[in-house]
Amino acid sequence: MSVINIALAQMNIIKGDYEKNLETVNRLLDSINEKVDVIALPEMWSVDFDYRRMKEHGEKSSIVTKDLSAIAQKFQSVVIGGSIPETIGDKIFNASFVYDRQGKIQDKYFKMHLVSGTNLEGEVFEPGNWIPLFHVNNIPFGIANCYDIRFPELFRGIALRNAKVIFVIAQYSNPLYNIWITLLKARAIENQVYIVAVNRVGKIYFGHSIVISPTGEVIYEADDKEGLHLIKIDTSEVDTIQGSRRDSDMLNMFAYNRLVYRNNFIGVGGIVEKNNKILFVKQNYGKQKGMWFLPGGYLDRGEMLEHGIEREVFEETTVKAKCENILAIRALKNNDVIDCYIVFKMKYIDGTPQSDNFENTDVRFFSMEEISNSNEITMLAKEISLSYLCNKNNKLISDGNFLSDQGLCKLYI
């Protein structure tokens, strides 16, 4: 079923008064007299940005999540619970909970991009670091939160996971209407997906919750008043448009990682051995899509090498492994950018290999014979893994100029 019936609760929000805001939500939703697949609330609908008491509000998040679950059960709808403060330890997150029709939490998204400068959001909240995927009628969708719309990388990350719709929850205010509409259209066009955005009203907030097609057409736009807005979209249009040409498949990951984001040129990889077999992942993007690589990736800004490779291995494979020592270093110069790739020997701890279904489509251990005979393992990964298996006590020495899949490079192995 490709059709999704959506209810957007465009509401005013009273700062710090959860009971009054819940009353508003219930009043708006009580006007529903037809089957609705998704109910979406705006950002921080529960207490607004009540910074003075944010930690306290976050500590009571379980009360709010219980009420959201009850709404999902009452209407037998998937509920996108806008966002609410959630306190975890000494950190506060701007958290978006999504519920299935039975009121169970599918997952939650922590807002990644927090407004800073003259705004306290960046000081009070902790940014998220994960892009979850949700479902309604077996149709995948993602979530972005307000300021996130200025960062196309997040939307591309959601789209690459085959989401058909990206819901945006927001508190966008005057005089930013032109930015609101322009960025939302851009995010729809560049990712060829529906954008469904719900904004708040009141005082400086302009509402204008909106639905934009995968080609950037505005198919519904609300006014600046409080109210419930019912919209229907057909996600088969996404399949039709992407079927003729899916732009994200044309993405040159080399330019994306090394030229646009010039801080991200230190990469790490891991040799995870179990029973004389090496762990590999099957890449799901870029020029070498479908090829097998050693698990790994680029370091986050300020991240240490050991932490980076342990994180990457777990995120890509769900396998826990401990970094031990460096096995190989590959240095490649391109357009005055040095791309450095460091491979570590990893001690297998536990875990059954599983694909992340995002950056890779398959994960498994290869024997030495399988590595030698495979034409689907990259040249660099094959060289490093076979060198390790043949001589596990080898020292790090220069192997001279090595012709890798990406060109001539310096390899220490």
Secondary structure, 3 states (H helix, E strand, C coil): CCEEEEEEEECECCCCCHHHHHHHHHHHHCCCCCCCCEEECCCCCCCCCCHHHHHHHHHCHHHHHHHHHHHHHHHCCEEECCCEEEEECCEEEEEEEEECCCCCEEEEEECCCCCCCCCCHHHHCCCCCCCCCEEECCEEEEEEEHHHHHCHHHHHHHHCCCCCEEEEEECCECCCHHHHHHHHHHHHHHHCCEEEEEECEECCEECCCEEECCCCCEEEECCCCCEEEEEEEECHHHHHHHHHCCHHHHCCHHHHHHHHCCCCCEEEEEEEEECCEEEEEEECCCCCCCCEECCEEECCCCCCHHHHHHHHHHHHHCCEEEEEEEEEEEEEEECCEEEEEEEEEEEEEECCCCCCCCCEEEEEEECHHHHHHCCCECHHHHHHHHHHHHCCCCCCCEEEEEEECCEEEEEEC
